[in-house]
Amino acid sequence: MRRSGRGRRPSRRTARPARHGPAAAEASAHASRANAAANKAEAAAAAAGAAAGRAESEAALTRAASQRAGAKAAEATAQEARAGIAAHEASRLAGLAAVQADHALQAAHRTREEADGATREAAMARVQSAVAVQAAASARSTAAGIADPANTAIALTAPFSGTDVTADFAADVARAALELGQAEVVKAESRAAEAVRAAEAAEAAAKLANAQVAPAFKAAAAAARSSSDAARSSVAAMRSAADAAEDGAKARAAAASADKADVQARADAKAAREAADQAFADAAAARTAATRAEAEAVRARTAATEAENHATAAASAASLAEREATAAQTAAAQAEKDAADAAQLATSAEEYATSAEAAAKKADSYAKEADAAAERAEAYQREQERKAREEAASKPAPTTPESDPDLVKQALEEAGISAEEYEAALAIAGKDLLDYLLENGAEILVELVAGDIMECIDDPDIATCIWAIISNLPVLKAAKLLGKIPKITKAILGISAFLDKTAAARKKVKQVEEALEKVKKGAKCLTDDKPGKGGKSVSAAGRPEAAANHAGGTWARSTAADDDPSVECGPYIWWPYRPGVDHTDQGPVPADAGIPAGAFLRPGDYIFVVRLDGTLRAMSNDDLDEIEDYPGHTSLAEDKPVLMAGEFEVGAAGLITMVRNFSGHYMPQQKEGFTSLKDITKASFLGHGWVFPDKAWKLYVKKNP
């Protein structure tokens, strides 16, 4: 089924110029001139519009400049106001500084006056202290003068004390005078001491006042300097305010000029826009006139064309008759071909009807056989369950555990069982019924009737069988069970659950053992179809993804699948570009290219590939011919390995008439020990919604493989 490209023959037909009369030509000329005038008017309108646009743009720029000038003027005015405020504040602060300087000077004068007064007061205090001292001395002299007469009076009256009232009175007066003199002396001395202290304090105050006079005058001088500085600052602020006022006036004048320019620019832009609108109106009028002229020209040409059409009508009628004759001949040929196709379809339909009738007859017998098989399956399932429980009650046959941990890991993955589940199953699977009874409180029962218990294994109801044994025990043996009956009862009631649990555990162990055998056999399915890149067939223990993910290594062809019939390696993996196949590059196809599942097939030739996941991708040779770079099987498979690659033909009514395993780039061949190419192809076609009869399959065998 060789594909070839297809091209399209270019048309040789050319347009023939129409011939019209003088009136039509003149109308066309007028229409052309009117159209040219309209074009000029439209061009002038466009130029006027552009000029108006430029004027509006300039007006906008002028407006923006005016706004900026106004903003500057406002800012200058604000600066002027701020400068005036600052000058006023500086003047006020200068006045305050002068007042404070005057106050400082007055305070300095007061300090000097107070210092002078303190000096005078100190001198007066010194004089008063001297007077007080003199008064104290006088007081002491007076007291001494009082003391001598008093002492004399006391001495003279002492002999008469107690006998002479006058003497006693004189003695009392003398003592009183003596005490008064002493008191006056004490007071005088105290006042003298206070006067001395007051004089000293006055002298200290005078000294302090004199020390404060100079700083006061210095502070007054500093205040005067600050007042002078404030006055100068006030003058500078006033000058700045004057400058700001001048700048504000200039900015406002500039803003006023900008406003005038803005008004003029807007007026100019408005005039330009009005001129442009008038130009567009004139152009529209010219275009309307040109359209009317063109309509007149069209009517003239239409009249001329009608005349020409009447002239050619006779020739057209003759040509039509000739074409109808040719069409009749073609229809006759097509009818003959359709009749042949109908006969072929009838034959195919008859064959399919016969096959359908035979299939219907077989379906009835198959249904009866299915019912019988279902009954047999149910009986078999019951028997298997009974055997599983029987085996669960007995000791399992000893097995040798696998020593290779990698093989065990692969087997667990194949069986879908985790390592923890497998270990738990091994622990349970190694126990029998006697182990269960010993572990659950029925040791005495095992000790007395172990042999009889093992004979109950074949009984469908093991618990009832054991109770029958217990009820028939001799009296002496039965007496040994007293006190153990509750535990024994509980153990017997749990036998059924134990047997189910043990059967399930042994089933898991068996699954792992079977998977281990498959893993060991699966290692024999290595191939060497892709040197340097590797490939692995889909063994019973593996999956297609293993082949796609494997890389590297040198492969040695294993013939174990051919030598050992028990090894089932599954589908063979076919790699492109391996030795012995076509290595020509094939161009890519779009990612969504391919015939959808279940789609109707047009008669023609097709190619297909079966991908590693078993899905089908197919395209017709006609569709492939429309794509550049000659796509093919590797294009459909995206240069990846496949399970199958080939081609098929579709006849009338969309029936598949031929399927074969031909692909130059993959060259799939039937391999002993692997799934047949036919089964792979039928399964993939069926999954895609297509079927083909067995007689359509044609196995291609490569010569000198």
Order of alpha helices (4+ residues) and beta strands (2+ residues): alpha-alpha-alpha-alpha-alpha-alpha-alpha-alpha-alpha-alpha-alpha-alpha-beta-beta-alpha-alpha-beta-beta-alpha-beta
